[in-house]
Amino acid sequence: MTGKPQYRQAVLHGYAKVDRDQLLADGLHSSSEDLRGRDPLDSHETCDITDHTWALGYLLQITLDAKYADRIERSSSTPCPGRSPRISRPCSISPAPTR
């Protein structure tokens, strides 16, 4: 985090393009080893959920824009694998602690 506005603008512009071209209905980008389109048959992998959540957390810290907090909540609960309608509590994915 350099504080240089041109770096921040480049990252925000890049995410806007990915959102425009690859964002699926569940709030996560289509990606299975590479970026896909917005087709209903496109998917994403579990690692995409955690990576995207971390990236959004950094964007939230840098911009202080609450929309990134909303996106974190959406992308970490909606596409959760193995979620069953019979389970009443929400599913969450927590990254493994680093040492």
Number of C-alpha atoms within 10 A of each C-alpha: 8 6 8 8 9 9 12 16 11 11 13 14 12 12 14 12 12 16 16 13 15 19 20 20 13 14 19 24 26 27 18 14 9 7 16 17 17 17 12 9 8 15 17 18 15 12 12 17 23 18 12 17 24 14 13 20 16 14 20 18 14 12 12 12 11 12 12 19 17 12 17 22 13 16 23 20 17 17 20 17 13 7 15 11 8 6 8 8 9 11 15 15 14 8 12 7 5 4 3
